[in-house]
């Protein structure tokens, strides 16, 4: 007997019909309907491929909630044609609280009228907002700023993720709109822009936004630290000296900052270029030392030297 399934059945359940986005394997990407929701699992009705043991990620459209309820891990327990029983095995604390609130409300409603829910209108995240935002950077940034102000802690997983899908690369238009926002705004606008730039770490397309933040907040150590992180990020590098070479290119790109007329921007670029120099040297030395150690070990093995344990003579 599957104890997890039994535990799930033992928890209170409510009959709902919520739309959901489902992602798992390549064959299990799409939509479905959530049924019999509980705090520990649900039934999912979907034509997607599902088999016991498969782990899915769910984004459930709950009426009245602006953001989808996110279940990071839902394991398939059983399958019957196009219906599967899921157990929630990974869910963030904030999402668990949201789920508990939904269950409390639905259980109270069930005790009053006992009616099942009909398929309900999905929140904006499921109503094609993504392609709309992708055509209008200013609208996207305006909506994103409102979401950021509402919940900064979860912005990365919700609004930030949605904007990243709408703008998978930082286009010149999107960057220009962010520059305008930072220039006209205050602390929150700068914080929001830095949060958005987490989607494009290491991209020189964000330089204009970073320069504007440096110009506005040169004495804010935390913001300047985030700017440095954004600049230093390299993504995937190849070759033994790949990281050192990537940092060299970063330093070279900062020379464009030196012609900026704003003194804080010039000063930041000069300082950070000086900081990159020892980083590059240290990384090259580290690689050279590792190469030397490998070469020495290879020579010792080829010459038959054994520096391991030797028994002492009596």
Number of C-alpha atoms within 10 A of each C-alpha: 5 7 8 14 16 10 12 20 15 11 12 14 19 22 20 21 22 22 25 25 18 22 18 17 12 9 10 19 15 15 19 21 19 26 22 18 24 23 20 24 27 24 23 26 21 19 13 17 16 25 15 13 12 17 23 21 21 22 19 24 26 21 16 10 14 13 19 22 21 23 21 17 19 24 20 22 20 17 17 10 10 13 19 21 22 28 23 21 13 16 18 12 9 13 16 17 13 15 21 15 13 20 18 15 11 20 17 13 14 15 9 9 8 13 12 14 14 10 13 13 14 20 19 14 16 17 11 10 15 18 12 13 21 18 12 14 22 18 14 22 20 15 14 22 22 12 19 24 13 11 12 16 11 14 20 18 10 21 23 23 15 19 22 20 15 19 20 13 15 18 13 13 12 19 21 16 20 28 22 13 21 23 16 10 12 12 13 13 19 25 18 23 23 20 17 24 23 15 20 19 18 20 18 16 16 23 20 16 25 28 22 21 25 24 18 19 17 17 11 11 10 10 19 17 11 17 20 15 14 22 22 18 16 17 11 8 12 9 8 12 16 15 21 22 17 20 21 17 12 20 22 12 16 19 14 12 19 16 11 13 9 15 14 18 22 21 15 20 22 16 11 16 19 12 12 17 14 11 15 19 12 13 17 18 14 13 15 14 12 12 13 12 12 12 12 12 13 12 12 13 11 9 9 9 10 9 7 5 6 7 5 5 4 3
